[in-house]
Amino acid sequence: MTSPAVVLQPLFRRAPTLLKPPVLRTVRYFGVSSVMSEKLKPAARVAGRRQDVWSIINEAAAASPKQPIVNMGQGFFGYNPPEFILNAAKQALDRVECNQYSPTKGRPRLRQAIADAYSPFWGRKMDPETEVTITTGANEGMLSAFMAFIEPGDEVIIFEPFFDQYISNIEMPGGKIVYVPMHPPKEGGSKTLSASEWTIDFDELERAITPRTKMLVINTPHNPVGKVYSKEELQKIADLCLKNQIIILSDEVYDRLFYVPFTRIATLSPEVEKITITVGSAGKNFYATGWRVGWLMGPAELIQYVAAAHTRICYSSVSPLQEACAIGFEQAEEQGFWDDCVRDMQAKMSRFNAIWDELGIPYSEPEGGYFVMANLSKVTLPRDYPFPPHVAERPRDFKLAWFLIQEFGVAAIPPTEFYTEENAHIAQDYLRFAVCKPDDVLEMAKERLRGLKRYIQE
Ligand SMILES: Cc1ncc(COP(=O)(O)O)c(C=O)c1O
């Protein structure tokens, strides 16, 4: 019998003559220019040409003379989940079965807990076996949904500003994104108005629909605008989707943080429910964005394919933290946790937004979620300010963000990153601040932002 080494040897020896010498050329990969073999070149889907907003902001923060930076940019919590959920996670780690693979659709206890928690909103008993599937965060859930339904060339409608991960999630299976902008209130630069004043032009939305439109993504409560879509707006969107048989992907990761009545689009009618997949996130619900537990709910006919895609992508999700989230859902109501969430976040919103009222800077009063968009059109940036070239070439909000980090040590996110270039001008005077931070951090941010006074023109 020939030994494996003998079989392999000739191949190894022949290889140099069979292979062409590698082609070397200069490529840009995440903004880094280097000489790379053609074979090592990344696929277009990951080879971003522009520096993304997170690296620009992090780089600016690291370079700022004002240390430590008050980071109100990224939407992670500056405090821990409540004790009853943390304890559940710690106890889960001591259980043998919680440290092993979960079923691909998720742990039965968590699916049951989610079905029980959401059935009252749906007005009927949800089936945890067929209508709920657990994912590795909402983000992987949405990737699974697109992987399940999008063929190359299929179109997906999203509203601007969008959650940035939608883009690659749609493009990976070959989807084509069709953008429809949300329009801010005309007086947004001079008056504080409700985030509800950011509106969709429904004619514009209808014109965006083509025979290839397969899915539409809606996000309510909305990141970054803070809008909670009204029942009437949702009905109009749903009617268009029903008429054109478009699957609705409703991203409701901030569903426990609403300060006005909140409607879930799937609950509008049994017909709408049939075409809707609802997205949830334990990270957002339980202040644990690093746990990476999310879920999708919807009719069995849709969920089965999403669950199949999820199995291909990551097989199953983190077991002990699924168990902890199950206990979180089981106990949240009796612990009064959902009411606490709303009360605490609303208090943080008011605490932080007091600085804008003090400075006379208008903002979109959030109806939900934990982001606020301040309109800084009244802020005059110093002439000849030394912005680095990669910031100077971006819209005004990038310059505002850079300036705030360098001069005051406060990090916020420029929202034009969540627009196409064509529509970026819509949001170039806004900055997004995340208020899910401890109160002393919010106070420090306010104190620093008082320095803006001398740059404000009435
Ligand atoms: C609108 C929206 N959808 C989805 C997500 C992702 O949620 P997860 O952390 O559960 O993946 C985020 C996170 O910031 C978000 O803002």
The ligand as an ORCA input file, in Angstrom:
! r2SCAN-3c Opt
* xyz 0 1
  C     -31.461     49.082     14.249
  C     -30.580     47.993     14.717
  N     -30.809     46.743     14.305
  C     -30.039     45.719     14.708
  C     -28.969     45.923     15.549
  C     -28.106     44.753     15.927
  O     -28.541     44.110     17.076
  P     -27.658     42.923     17.687
  O     -26.614     43.568     18.545
  O     -28.621     42.096     18.471
  O     -27.076     42.189     16.542
  C     -28.679     47.220     15.999
  C     -27.509     47.458     16.865
  O     -27.053     48.557     17.051
  C     -29.509     48.269     15.571
  O     -29.285     49.527     15.970
*
